[in-house]
Amino acid sequence: MNPAVLIRRIWMLAFFFTLFSPASTNAQDKLRIGLSSVSATSGSIWVAEEKGLFKKHGLDAEVIIIGGGASRVVSSLIAGEIQFSVGGGDSVIRSALRGADTVLAASPLKTGLQRLMVRPDIKTPAELKSKKVGITRFGSASHWVLQLFLRKWGMRSEDIQMVQLGSSPAMFASLEMGAIDGAVFTIPTFFLAEDRGYRILADPVDLDIYYLQNSVDTTKSFLRQKHDLSVRFVKAICEGLAYFRKNKKESLAVMQKKLRIQSAQEKDIKYLEASYTLLATKFYNQVPYAMPKAVETTLEFISAEEPKARGADPKLFVDESIVREVAASGFIKSLYENEYR
């Protein structure tokens, strides 16, 4: 065979395999992220999805709403249906205590953003006794924080009537109709409730209560087996936080789009702006470490039901090695000094 013809054939074969090989450098790693609820607190994650930040870091990420509270989303994580879950951190700790491979990997929020809103005539925790209080579902963040409030006041769950209503809009409607006396709301609904004259009976920050809301969880085996993918995922999460802070208009548009499946109150730009300001200035972490105090709160609270939680080391339930690696690389510092100044 003519050497020139042979060389051309070799080049053609090389081109063919480069073009159609599944190992192409343009390939995106697939990833599923499950959210336990629809809430403005997920704004930075939605921004990372909508603004192509996951794709920027080589991830074909699908953010899905699983709903049903944190316990359900962690069950999906354990079943392998998703690779990362976002919800209340107590469920991932409970599952780990029971032998699951689950672990808390990051925490975009410094603490939770729920408030207990009540009718104007209820002025003290004692006046809440025997009253009906709305939550989304048992096992949800609203259920969890309500129990924390009660414990802070020396009360028990049996002292009130908890009513499962599924969502913040449903709870607000029930409050307006007089079917319940109070409810645990998150943003932006508690701004609306306050404008309508309902009182804040409990705010975690005022009560010095730190807990895990929207913790980003996964499994130890996934972090070990998919280290590079996990690093890129955390980078996208960190960039989502930075983008959110820097780009108010664009971030509000993303939140408005994602919240449209709820009632019109969730799309009211006035309350979305208030939510954005609260998240961007006070509650979002620049480096998404979980506060040790929040993990300690969880262990202390669930120890009555989970004996193994008594005296357990909080560090056993957290693996922030990926966050530390990303921070040590200078990536996060560079975000805030350059692109997102």
FENKAVEN-V676565 format. One record per backbone hydrogen bond with DSSP energy under -1.0 kcal/mol. NH is the residue of the N-H (numbers start at 1). CO is the residue of the C=O. Records with the same first field share a line. If there is no record, write none. Layout:
NH = CO ; CO
//
This chain:
6 = 2
7 = 3
8 = 4
9 = 5
10 = 6
11 = 7
12 = 8
13 = 9
14 = 10
15 = 11
16 = 12
17 = 13
18 = 14
19 = 15
20 = 16
21 = 17
24 = 21
27 = 24
29 = 58
31 = 60
33 = 62
34 = 84
35 = 64
36 = 86
42 = 39
43 = 40
46 = 42
47 = 43
48 = 44
49 = 45
50 = 46
51 = 47
52 = 49
53 = 48
54 = 48
56 = 52
58 = 55
59 = 54
60 = 29
61 = 59
62 = 31
64 = 33
66 = 35
67 = 35
69 = 36
73 = 69
74 = 70
75 = 71
76 = 72
77 = 73
78 = 74
79 = 75
80 = 77
81 = 76
83 = 32
84 = 32
85 = 217
86 = 34
87 = 215
89 = 212
93 = 89
94 = 90
95 = 91
96 = 92
97 = 93
98 = 94
99 = 96
100 = 95
103 = 218
104 = 317
105 = 216
106 = 216
107 = 288
110 = 283
115 = 185
116 = 202
117 = 183
118 = 199
119 = 181
122 = 119
128 = 125
129 = 126
130 = 159
131 = 128
133 = 161
134 = 182
135 = 163
140 = 137
144 = 140
145 = 141
146 = 142
147 = 143
148 = 144
149 = 145
150 = 146
151 = 147
152 = 148
153 = 149
154 = 151
155 = 150
159 = 156
160 = 157
161 = 131
163 = 133
165 = 135
166 = 136
171 = 167
172 = 168
173 = 169
174 = 170
175 = 171
176 = 172
177 = 173
179 = 174
181 = 132
182 = 132
183 = 117
184 = 134
185 = 115
190 = 186
191 = 188
192 = 188
193 = 189
194 = 190
195 = 191
196 = 192
197 = 194
198 = 193
199 = 118
201 = 116
202 = 116
207 = 203
208 = 205
209 = 204
215 = 87
216 = 106
217 = 85
218 = 103
220 = 101
223 = 219
224 = 220
225 = 221
226 = 222
230 = 226
231 = 227
232 = 228
233 = 229
234 = 230
235 = 231
236 = 232
237 = 233
238 = 234
239 = 235
240 = 236
241 = 237
242 = 238
243 = 239
244 = 240
245 = 241
246 = 242
247 = 243
251 = 247
252 = 248
253 = 249
254 = 250
255 = 251
256 = 252
257 = 253
258 = 254
259 = 255
262 = 259
266 = 263
267 = 264
272 = 268
273 = 269
274 = 270
275 = 271
276 = 272
277 = 273
278 = 274
279 = 275
280 = 276
281 = 277
282 = 278
283 = 278
284 = 279
285 = 108
289 = 287
294 = 291
295 = 291
296 = 292
297 = 293
298 = 294
299 = 295
300 = 296
301 = 297
302 = 298
305 = 302
306 = 302
309 = 306
310 = 307
312 = 309
316 = 313
317 = 314
319 = 104
324 = 320
325 = 321
326 = 322
327 = 323
328 = 324
329 = 325
330 = 327
331 = 326
334 = 330
335 = 331
336 = 332
337 = 333
338 = 334
340 = 335
341 = 338
//
